[in-house]
Amino acid sequence: MSTTEPDALLGPADIRELAAKLGVRPTKQRGQNFVIDANTVRRIVRTAEVRPDDVVVEVGPGLGSLTLALLEAADRVVAVEIDDVLAAALPATVQARMPGRADRFSLVHSDAMLVTELPGPPPTALVANLPYNVAVPVLLTMLERFPTIERTLVMVQAEVADRLAARPGNKVYGVPSVKANWYADVKRAGSIGRTVFWPAPNVDSGLVSLVRRTEPIATTASRAEVFAVVDAAFAQRRKTLRAALAGWAGSAPAAEAALVAAGISPKTRGEALTVEEFAAIAENKPVVDEPAADSSSESRPGADEPAGNESTGSGE
């Protein structure tokens, strides 16, 4: 770990002073809740197991609380910020608070959902306080587009954290759970109280750790094909898979045939299946003449989950 000034990290007074100087008020639209506690950001960095040789990508750095803590521990940090004012101010904050590490910092002023490449060496870790309203699609998109990311630690709404880390059979197991598990081993890594944020949110937050699989899921089906089955299964999660996958397969009998071929009971529901079992179903999709619209939800990596029970966790 590099040596830095003892007061390099931002405290509550620093955050409010910086925000006032920039004329920044956190907006609900972008899910902005700034971390104002230095101990919390250092805890996040420790939990993320950031190493001295890591290239860390951070999404939504805001005023720079977590960014500075990451710079203490990592080799390089690349921050992706959509907000014009915050993006313009962050490099100056890094230079002022941590001048000896400023050359190790890069900023990408963009929507994370649109980023397809990052400056410098490939990222090895993703650490972020993700806005509640876009947490799941941003996470899945980053994991898809940057396969060199080995370790991820995200702070998200507690409900979203529970969904991401849920196992088959759990009542909150759904689309986010399966899709995250396609890429990584996922687990809850802690809880964060409301008082460390400004403004304090109306919900608690949770840490989620994702360690990328050393070997991808063994399947002949593509990610898009597997995710299409997942989307269909949970769009009507209260129905048996025979009924829920009828549209995906072309008919209920065709769905039953695919399920039987995959070794899965047609009476099973999606919430009972592992990602490997969803892949097995995708491999056995009947070959029929059907419109290409069936896979429209896969128009981009980490596409949004279906509406209803499987929302992306907007904090509603």
C-alpha positions as CSV (number, residue, x, y, z in Angstrom):
1,M,0.0,0.0,0.0
2,S,1.3,3.4,-0.9
3,T,1.8,6.1,1.8
4,T,-0.6,9.0,1.7
5,E,-1.3,12.0,3.9
6,P,-3.3,11.0,7.0
7,D,-6.1,13.3,6.1
8,A,-6.2,12.4,2.4
9,L,-9.7,10.8,2.6
10,L,-12.9,12.9,2.7
11,G,-14.8,13.3,5.9
12,P,-18.4,14.7,6.4
13,A,-17.2,18.3,6.5
14,D,-15.0,17.9,3.4
15,I,-17.9,16.3,1.5
16,R,-20.3,19.1,2.3
17,E,-17.7,21.8,1.6
18,L,-16.9,20.3,-1.7
19,A,-20.5,19.9,-2.7
20,A,-21.3,23.5,-1.7
21,K,-18.4,24.7,-3.8
22,L,-19.6,22.8,-6.8
23,G,-23.2,23.7,-6.2
24,V,-24.0,20.0,-6.1
25,R,-27.1,18.6,-4.5
26,P,-27.5,14.8,-4.6
27,T,-30.3,13.8,-7.0
28,K,-32.7,11.0,-6.5
29,Q,-32.9,10.6,-10.2
30,R,-29.4,9.3,-10.3
31,G,-29.6,7.5,-7.0
32,Q,-26.8,9.7,-5.5
33,N,-26.0,9.1,-1.9
34,F,-22.4,10.1,-1.1
35,V,-20.4,8.2,1.5
36,I,-19.1,10.6,4.2
37,D,-17.3,8.2,6.4
38,A,-13.6,7.4,5.8
39,N,-13.8,4.2,7.9
40,T,-16.5,2.9,5.7
41,V,-14.6,3.4,2.4
42,R,-11.5,1.8,3.9
43,R,-13.6,-1.1,5.0
44,I,-15.0,-1.5,1.5
45,V,-11.5,-1.6,0.1
46,R,-10.4,-4.2,2.6
47,T,-13.4,-6.3,2.0
48,A,-12.8,-6.1,-1.8
49,E,-9.3,-7.4,-1.1
50,V,-7.8,-4.7,-3.4
51,R,-4.1,-5.5,-4.1
52,P,-1.2,-3.3,-4.9
53,D,-1.1,-4.5,-8.5
54,D,-4.8,-4.2,-9.1
55,V,-6.3,-1.9,-11.8
56,V,-9.7,-1.0,-10.3
57,V,-12.6,0.4,-12.2
58,E,-15.1,2.4,-10.1
59,V,-18.6,3.3,-11.4
60,G,-20.2,6.4,-10.0
61,P,-17.4,7.9,-8.0
62,G,-19.4,11.0,-7.1
63,L,-17.2,13.4,-5.0
64,G,-14.4,10.9,-4.7
65,S,-14.7,9.3,-1.2
66,L,-14.2,5.7,-2.3
67,T,-11.9,6.8,-5.2
68,L,-9.3,8.1,-2.8
69,A,-9.4,5.0,-0.6
70,L,-8.9,2.8,-3.7
71,L,-6.0,4.9,-4.8
72,E,-4.4,4.2,-1.4
73,A,-4.4,0.5,-2.1
74,A,-4.5,-0.2,-5.9
75,D,-2.0,0.3,-8.6
76,R,-4.4,2.3,-10.8
77,V,-8.0,3.5,-10.6
78,V,-10.3,4.2,-13.5
79,A,-13.5,6.0,-12.5
80,V,-16.6,6.2,-14.7
81,E,-18.9,9.2,-14.0
82,I,-21.9,10.3,-15.9
83,D,-22.6,13.6,-14.0
84,D,-21.0,16.6,-15.8
85,V,-20.1,18.6,-12.7
86,L,-18.8,15.6,-10.7
87,A,-16.7,14.3,-13.6
88,A,-15.1,17.8,-14.1
89,A,-14.3,18.1,-10.4
90,L,-12.9,14.7,-9.5
91,P,-9.5,14.9,-11.1
92,A,-8.8,18.2,-9.2
93,T,-9.9,16.5,-6.0
94,V,-7.5,13.6,-6.5
95,Q,-4.7,16.0,-7.4
96,A,-5.3,18.1,-4.3
97,R,-5.9,15.3,-1.8
98,M,-3.4,12.7,-3.1
99,P,-0.9,14.4,-5.5
100,G,1.5,11.5,-5.3
101,R,-1.0,9.1,-6.8
102,A,-2.8,11.5,-9.2
103,D,-0.9,9.9,-12.2
104,R,-2.5,6.6,-11.3
105,F,-6.0,7.9,-11.7
106,S,-8.1,8.1,-14.9
107,L,-11.6,9.5,-15.5
108,V,-14.1,8.3,-18.1
109,H,-16.9,10.8,-18.4
110,S,-19.7,8.6,-19.6
111,D,-22.7,6.5,-18.8
112,A,-21.3,3.2,-17.6
113,M,-23.9,1.4,-19.8
114,L,-22.3,2.9,-22.9
115,V,-18.6,2.2,-22.0
116,T,-17.0,-0.4,-24.2
117,E,-13.3,0.3,-23.4
118,L,-11.3,1.8,-20.6
119,P,-7.9,3.7,-20.7
120,G,-4.7,2.0,-19.5
121,P,-4.2,-1.7,-18.6
122,P,-7.2,-4.0,-18.4
123,P,-9.2,-3.8,-15.2
124,T,-8.7,-6.6,-12.7
125,A,-11.3,-5.5,-10.1
126,L,-14.6,-3.6,-9.9
127,V,-15.4,-1.7,-6.7
128,A,-18.4,0.6,-6.6
129,N,-21.2,2.2,-4.7
130,L,-23.8,1.7,-7.4
131,P,-26.8,3.9,-7.7
132,Y,-29.9,1.9,-6.6
133,N,-31.9,2.5,-9.8
134,V,-29.3,1.0,-12.2
135,A,-27.3,-1.3,-10.0
136,V,-28.1,-4.7,-11.6
137,P,-27.8,-3.7,-15.3
138,V,-24.6,-1.8,-14.7
139,L,-23.1,-4.7,-12.8
140,L,-24.0,-7.3,-15.4
141,T,-22.9,-5.0,-18.3
142,M,-19.5,-4.5,-16.7
143,L,-18.9,-8.2,-16.1
144,E,-19.9,-9.0,-19.7
145,R,-17.8,-6.3,-21.4
146,F,-14.7,-6.6,-19.2
147,P,-13.8,-10.3,-18.7
148,T,-10.5,-9.4,-17.1
149,I,-12.4,-8.2,-14.0
150,E,-11.6,-11.1,-11.6
151,R,-13.1,-9.7,-8.4
152,T,-16.0,-7.4,-7.8
153,L,-17.4,-5.7,-4.7
154,V,-20.4,-3.5,-5.0
155,M,-22.4,-1.6,-2.5
156,V,-26.1,-1.7,-3.4
157,Q,-29.5,-1.5,-1.8
158,A,-29.9,-4.3,0.8
159,E,-32.8,-5.8,-1.1
160,V,-30.8,-5.9,-4.3
161,A,-27.8,-7.4,-2.4
162,D,-30.1,-10.2,-1.2
163,R,-31.4,-10.9,-4.7
164,L,-27.9,-11.0,-6.2
165,A,-26.6,-13.4,-3.6
166,A,-29.8,-15.6,-3.3
167,R,-29.6,-19.3,-4.0
168,P,-32.2,-21.5,-5.7
169,G,-35.2,-22.0,-3.6
170,N,-34.9,-18.7,-1.9
171,K,-38.0,-16.5,-2.3
172,V,-35.9,-13.6,-3.6
173,Y,-34.0,-15.8,-6.1
174,G,-34.6,-14.6,-9.6
175,V,-33.2,-13.0,-12.7
176,P,-30.4,-11.0,-11.0
177,S,-29.3,-14.1,-9.0
178,V,-29.0,-16.4,-12.0
179,K,-27.4,-13.9,-14.3
180,A,-24.8,-12.8,-11.8
181,N,-24.0,-16.5,-11.1
182,W,-23.4,-17.0,-14.8
183,Y,-20.3,-14.9,-14.4
184,A,-19.2,-15.4,-10.8
185,D,-19.5,-17.0,-7.4
186,V,-21.7,-14.5,-5.5
187,K,-22.1,-13.9,-1.8
188,R,-23.2,-11.3,0.7
189,A,-20.1,-9.6,2.1
190,G,-21.6,-7.3,4.8
191,S,-24.1,-4.6,5.6
192,I,-23.8,-0.8,5.6
193,G,-25.9,1.5,7.7
194,R,-27.7,4.6,6.5
195,T,-25.8,7.1,8.6
196,V,-22.6,6.9,6.6
197,F,-24.3,8.5,3.6
198,W,-25.3,12.0,2.7
199,P,-28.2,12.3,2.3
200,A,-29.1,9.3,4.4
201,P,-31.1,6.9,2.2
202,N,-34.4,5.4,3.3
203,V,-33.0,1.9,2.9
204,D,-30.1,0.0,4.2
205,S,-27.2,-1.0,1.9
206,G,-25.4,-4.3,1.5
207,L,-22.0,-5.4,0.1
208,V,-21.9,-8.1,-2.5
209,S,-18.8,-10.0,-3.5
210,L,-18.5,-11.6,-6.9
211,V,-15.4,-13.7,-7.8
212,R,-15.4,-14.5,-11.5
213,R,-15.6,-18.2,-12.3
214,T,-12.2,-19.7,-13.2
215,E,-14.0,-21.9,-15.8
216,P,-17.1,-20.7,-17.6
217,I,-20.4,-22.6,-17.3
218,A,-20.0,-25.8,-19.3
219,T,-22.6,-25.5,-22.0
220,T,-22.9,-25.3,-25.8
221,A,-25.5,-22.6,-25.4
222,S,-24.5,-18.9,-25.7
223,R,-25.0,-16.4,-22.9
224,A,-27.8,-14.8,-24.8
225,E,-29.6,-18.1,-25.3
226,V,-29.3,-19.0,-21.6
227,F,-30.4,-15.5,-20.5
228,A,-33.4,-15.7,-22.8
229,V,-34.6,-18.9,-20.9
230,V,-34.0,-17.1,-17.6
231,D,-36.0,-14.1,-18.6
232,A,-38.9,-16.2,-19.8
233,A,-38.9,-18.4,-16.7
234,F,-39.1,-15.5,-14.3
235,A,-41.5,-13.3,-16.4
236,Q,-44.2,-15.7,-15.1
237,R,-42.4,-17.0,-12.1
238,R,-45.6,-18.4,-10.4
239,K,-46.2,-20.7,-13.4
240,T,-44.6,-24.1,-13.9
241,L,-41.7,-24.0,-16.4
242,R,-43.9,-25.9,-18.9
243,A,-46.2,-22.9,-19.0
244,A,-43.7,-20.2,-18.4
245,L,-41.4,-21.3,-21.3
246,A,-44.2,-21.9,-23.8
247,G,-43.6,-18.7,-25.6
248,W,-39.8,-19.2,-25.6
249,A,-40.1,-22.8,-27.0
250,G,-43.0,-22.1,-29.3
251,S,-45.7,-24.1,-27.4
252,A,-46.2,-25.7,-24.0
253,P,-45.5,-29.2,-25.5
254,A,-42.3,-28.0,-27.0
255,A,-41.3,-26.5,-23.7
256,E,-42.0,-29.8,-22.0
257,A,-39.9,-31.6,-24.5
258,A,-36.9,-29.3,-23.9
259,L,-37.3,-29.6,-20.1
260,V,-37.5,-33.4,-20.2
261,A,-34.4,-33.5,-22.5
262,A,-32.6,-31.4,-20.0
263,G,-33.6,-33.7,-17.2
264,I,-35.9,-31.2,-15.5
265,S,-39.5,-31.8,-14.4
266,P,-41.9,-29.7,-16.5
267,K,-43.8,-29.0,-13.2
268,T,-40.7,-27.2,-11.7
269,R,-40.6,-23.5,-11.3
270,G,-37.7,-21.2,-12.3
271,E,-36.9,-20.3,-8.7
272,A,-35.7,-23.9,-8.1
273,L,-33.1,-24.0,-10.9
274,T,-29.4,-23.4,-11.0
275,V,-27.7,-21.5,-13.8
276,E,-26.4,-24.8,-15.0
277,E,-29.9,-26.2,-15.3
278,F,-31.0,-23.1,-17.2
279,A,-28.1,-23.7,-19.6
280,A,-29.2,-27.3,-20.1
281,I,-32.7,-26.1,-21.1
282,A,-31.2,-23.6,-23.5
283,E,-29.2,-26.4,-25.1
284,N,-32.4,-28.3,-25.8
285,K,-34.5,-25.6,-27.3
286,P,-36.6,-27.1,-30.1
287,V,-35.7,-26.1,-33.6
288,V,-38.8,-24.4,-35.0
289,D,-39.5,-21.5,-37.3
290,E,-40.0,-18.5,-35.0
291,P,-39.6,-14.8,-35.0
292,A,-36.2,-13.4,-33.9
293,A,-38.0,-11.2,-31.3
294,D,-37.8,-14.0,-28.7
295,S,-34.2,-12.9,-27.9
296,S,-34.9,-9.2,-28.0
297,S,-34.1,-8.8,-24.3
298,E,-30.5,-9.6,-25.2
299,S,-29.9,-6.5,-27.3
300,R,-27.2,-5.5,-25.0
301,P,-25.1,-7.2,-22.3
302,G,-26.7,-7.4,-19.0
303,A,-30.1,-6.3,-20.3
304,D,-32.7,-5.2,-17.8
305,E,-34.8,-7.8,-16.1
306,P,-38.5,-8.2,-16.9
307,A,-40.8,-5.8,-15.1
308,G,-42.7,-6.8,-12.0
309,N,-41.2,-9.2,-9.5
310,E,-37.8,-9.1,-11.2
311,S,-37.0,-5.4,-11.2
312,T,-33.5,-4.2,-11.1
313,G,-33.8,-2.8,-7.7
314,S,-34.7,0.8,-8.2
315,G,-35.4,1.3,-4.5
316,E,-39.2,1.5,-4.9
